[in-house]
Amino acid sequence: MGKTRMASGYFVAVALGLALAPSAVRADDKPQDSGPESPWRVTLGAGAIYHPDYLGSDEYEIQPFPVLKVEYDNLYVETDGPGVKANVLPHGLFEFGPIVKYGEGRDDVEDDVVDRLPEIDDELWVGLFAGYTEKGIFGDRDSLGVEIEAMWAATDDNGSTATLGVTYGLQATQRLQLSIGTSATYADNDYASTYYSIDAAGASASGLSQFSAGDGWRDVGLRVSARYAITRAIGIGAMAGVSRLMDDFADSPIVDERGSATQVFGGMFLTYSF
């Protein structure tokens, strides 16, 4: 039925992280008689991302994604891949809150051999994130942010993941924002077994070797991004990145024999804020 979401949720979330970042605005674009700014801000938009069919595949696809963020001062709710993320701390530097996502299954993949493996149903994932951003690292126009995210499978025993990310951002001009970030994800035994192990039945159906995957660092990644504020309300942006699967995740036959441990991705988007 549905397309595999094993990779798309991760890469779309990366793209949304850029799309929903604060936009650059030139001072002379601000209305001169508008009075105090409202604490409310809404961002709408859409984009498309080029990403692997599943995390470890060498087949790629283009997927559209929506953009939505509703802010009240430092509080916000936003789309986060196939889910929702909310910051509940009214602090300018610290963020903390819940994440709810649906997906991470694997079915109807492009690779005919991998497609013969038992399907993995989509499910509900719940989690928490915490982040801190320090401004003025090398000057008054840059920042360094650290974020930790932990996710658990809520409807099936498909494990959990934890991701640590670090991002450096620079307001290059009044309209242009640039950033570079790195991240690493750790996955437990249940997650590794669900998505990267192949049991006797799967080996018989697909012709791939049996494989038992264990917990460890799933992947490390690097991404660069840019966002340009056309006007106070309209923004455009683009991002590109690469990640590398590691340990048992790279050695699994669905990656080592049928895919690639090196994954690339990229995307573009357009947003409107009011």
C-alpha positions in Angstrom: 0.0 0.0 0.0 1.9 3.0 1.3 5.4 3.9 0.2 8.3 3.1 2.7 8.7 5.8 5.3 11.9 4.3 6.8 14.0 7.1 5.3 11.5 9.8 4.3 10.6 10.8 7.8 14.2 11.5 8.7 15.1 13.4 5.6 11.9 15.4 5.5 12.5 16.4 9.2 15.9 17.7 8.2 14.4 19.8 5.4 11.7 21.1 7.7 14.3 22.1 10.2 15.6 24.6 7.7 12.3 25.6 6.2 10.9 26.5 9.7 14.0 28.4 10.9 13.5 32.1 11.6 13.7 34.2 8.4 16.1 37.1 7.8 14.4 40.5 7.4 15.8 43.7 6.3 15.2 46.6 8.6 13.8 48.8 5.8 11.2 46.1 5.0 9.4 46.7 8.3 6.3 48.9 8.3 7.1 52.2 9.9 3.7 52.7 11.6 2.7 49.2 12.4 3.1 49.5 16.2 4.1 46.7 18.4 4.7 43.4 16.7 2.2 40.6 17.5 3.6 37.6 19.5 1.8 35.3 17.0 3.5 34.2 13.8 2.4 31.5 11.3 4.5 30.1 8.6 3.0 28.1 5.7 4.8 26.6 2.7 5.7 23.6 0.7 8.8 21.9 -0.7 10.3 18.8 -2.3 13.1 16.6 -1.2 15.3 14.1 -3.1 16.1 11.2 -0.8 16.8 7.4 -0.6 13.9 5.0 -1.0 14.8 3.6 2.5 17.7 4.4 4.8 20.4 2.3 3.1 18.9 2.2 -0.4 20.7 3.2 -3.6 17.3 4.0 -5.2 16.1 7.6 -4.9 12.8 9.4 -5.1 11.4 13.0 -4.9 8.9 13.6 -2.2 6.8 16.7 -1.6 6.4 17.9 2.0 4.2 20.6 3.7 5.5 23.3 5.9 3.6 24.6 9.0 4.7 26.4 12.1 2.6 28.3 14.6 4.5 30.5 17.1 3.6 32.5 20.2 6.7 34.3 21.4 9.2 31.4 22.0 6.5 28.7 22.1 5.6 26.9 18.9 4.1 23.8 17.3 5.4 22.7 13.9 5.4 19.9 11.4 8.4 17.5 11.8 8.6 15.0 9.0 5.4 12.9 9.2 4.5 14.3 12.6 4.3 17.2 15.0 6.9 18.8 17.3 6.2 21.4 20.0 8.4 23.6 22.2 6.8 24.2 25.6 9.6 26.3 27.2 9.1 30.1 27.1 12.8 30.7 27.0 14.8 32.2 24.1 17.8 29.9 24.4 16.4 26.6 25.7 13.8 24.4 24.0 12.1 21.3 25.2 9.0 19.4 24.2 7.2 16.4 22.8 7.4 14.9 19.4 4.7 12.6 17.8 5.3 10.9 14.4 3.6 8.3 12.3 5.5 6.1 9.9 9.0 4.4 9.9 7.5 1.3 8.2 9.0 -0.4 5.1 6.8 -1.7 2.3 6.5 -1.3 -1.5 10.2 -0.5 -2.0 11.7 0.0 -5.4 14.3 -2.8 -5.0 12.5 -6.1 -6.0 14.7 -8.2 -3.7 14.3 -6.1 -0.6 10.6 -5.8 -1.4 10.3 -9.6 -0.9 11.2 -9.2 2.8 8.3 -9.2 5.3 6.6 -5.8 5.4 7.1 -3.6 8.4 3.9 -1.7 9.3 3.8 2.0 9.9 3.4 2.8 13.6 3.1 5.7 16.1 6.4 7.0 17.5 6.6 9.3 20.5 9.5 11.2 21.9 11.1 14.2 23.5 13.6 16.8 22.4 15.8 19.3 24.2 17.9 22.0 22.7 20.1 25.0 23.5 21.3 27.8 21.3 24.2 30.1 22.1 24.4 33.3 20.1 27.4 35.4 19.3 30.0 32.7 18.9 32.4 34.7 16.7 30.4 37.8 16.3 26.9 39.2 16.7 25.6 37.4 13.6 26.1 33.8 14.3 25.0 31.0 16.7 25.7 27.4 17.7 22.9 25.1 18.6 22.9 21.6 20.2 19.8 19.4 20.2 19.0 15.9 21.6 16.1 13.9 20.4 14.8 10.5 21.7 12.1 8.5 20.0 10.2 5.3 21.0 7.9 3.0 19.0 4.6 3.2 20.8 2.4 0.7 19.0 4.8 -2.1 18.2 8.0 -3.3 19.8 10.2 -1.8 17.1 12.7 -0.1 19.4 14.0 3.4 20.0 16.5 5.9 18.7 18.5 8.8 20.1 19.9 11.6 17.9 22.5 14.3 18.8 22.8 17.2 16.5 25.0 20.3 16.4 24.3 23.2 14.0 26.3 26.4 13.3 24.3 29.3 11.8 25.4 32.5 10.3 23.3 35.6 9.3 25.5 36.2 6.2 23.5 39.3 5.1 20.3 40.9 6.3 18.4 38.6 4.0 20.6 35.4 3.7 21.0 32.7 6.4 23.6 29.9 6.1 24.1 26.9 8.3 26.1 23.7 8.6 25.2 20.9 10.9 26.2 17.4 11.9 24.3 14.7 13.7 24.6 11.1 14.9 21.9 8.6 15.7 22.0 5.6 18.0 19.5 2.8 17.6 18.8 0.0 20.1 18.6 -3.8 19.5 14.8 -3.9 18.8 15.1 -1.2 16.1 18.2 -2.8 14.5 16.4 -6.2 14.5 13.2 -4.8 13.0 14.7 -2.8 10.2 18.1 -4.4 9.4 18.0 -8.1 10.5 17.0 -10.9 8.1 15.6 -14.1 9.6 15.3 -17.5 7.9 11.9 -16.7 6.4 13.1 -13.4 5.0 16.3 -15.0 3.5 14.2 -17.7 1.9 11.8 -15.2 0.3 14.4 -12.7 -0.9 17.5 -14.8 -1.5 19.5 -12.5 0.8 21.7 -13.9 3.5 20.5 -14.3 7.1 21.7 -11.4 9.3 21.3 -10.4 12.9 21.8 -6.7 13.5 22.5 -5.3 17.0 22.4 -1.9 18.6 24.9 0.8 17.9 25.4 4.0 16.0 23.1 3.9 13.1 24.5 6.8 11.1 26.4 10.0 11.1 25.5 12.9 8.8 26.5 16.4 7.6 24.3 19.0 5.9 24.5 22.5 4.6 21.6 24.9 4.0 20.7 28.4 2.9 17.6 30.5 3.3 16.9 33.8 1.6 14.1 36.3 2.6 12.7 37.7 -0.6 10.4 39.9 1.5 9.4 40.2 5.1 6.8 37.4 4.4 8.2 35.2 1.6 11.3 33.0 2.0 13.0 30.4 -0.2 15.7 27.9 0.7 17.7 24.9 -0.2 19.6 22.2 1.7 21.9 19.3 0.8 23.5 16.6 2.9 25.2 13.3 3.2 25.0 10.5 5.8 26.9 7.3 6.4 25.4 4.2 7.9 27.7 2.4 10.4 28.4 -0.9 12.0 25.6 -3.6 11.7 23.4 -1.1 9.9 25.9 -0.8 7.1 26.7 -4.5 7.1 23.0 -5.6 6.7 22.4 -7.2 3.3 19.7 -4.7 2.5 22.5 -2.1 2.5 25.7 -4.0 1.8 24.3 -6.2 -1.0 21.3 -4.2 -2.3 22.0 -0.6 -1.4 24.6 1.8 -0.2 26.0 2.9 3.2 26.4 6.4 1.9 23.2 8.4 1.6 22.7 11.8 -0.1 19.8 14.1 0.0 18.7 17.6 -1.0 15.7 19.8 -1.1 14.1 23.2 -1.9 11.1 25.0 -0.4 9.1 28.2 -0.4 7.4 29.7 2.7 5.0 32.5 3.6 4.9 34.0 7.1 2.3 36.3 8.6 
